[in-house]
Amino acid sequence: MFAHVASFKAPVAQLEGAGMQGFRERVAPVLQQLPGLQGTLVLMDRAQGELLGITLWDTEEHARDASRRLVQEREAGAREMGATASEARILEVLVQSAS
């Protein structure tokens, strides 16, 4: 399994408002159409004003395809939030567990 990780830094109000609205309206529908999606997490660090978007994929190829497909959504989201966005990363998942 592989994770696609995108990071945005902005004021928390912008991350919660414009960021989450953009995720629900623009990103989530695209994700649902892509092959290999295994799960999605959106994490907030309120103290640092950082939002992490993590999607889980069955293969590295699907993760990389999704990353290429989501470039425009990531850039649009950063503009809407007035955020700085780091380059998205693909990481291999070594451990996954559920309680």
Secondary structure, 3 states (H helix, E strand, C coil): CEEEEEEEECCHHHHHHHHHHHHHHHHHHHHHHCCCEEEEEEEEECCCCEEEEEEEECCHHHHHHHHHHCHHHHHHHHHHHCCEECCCEEEECCCCCCC
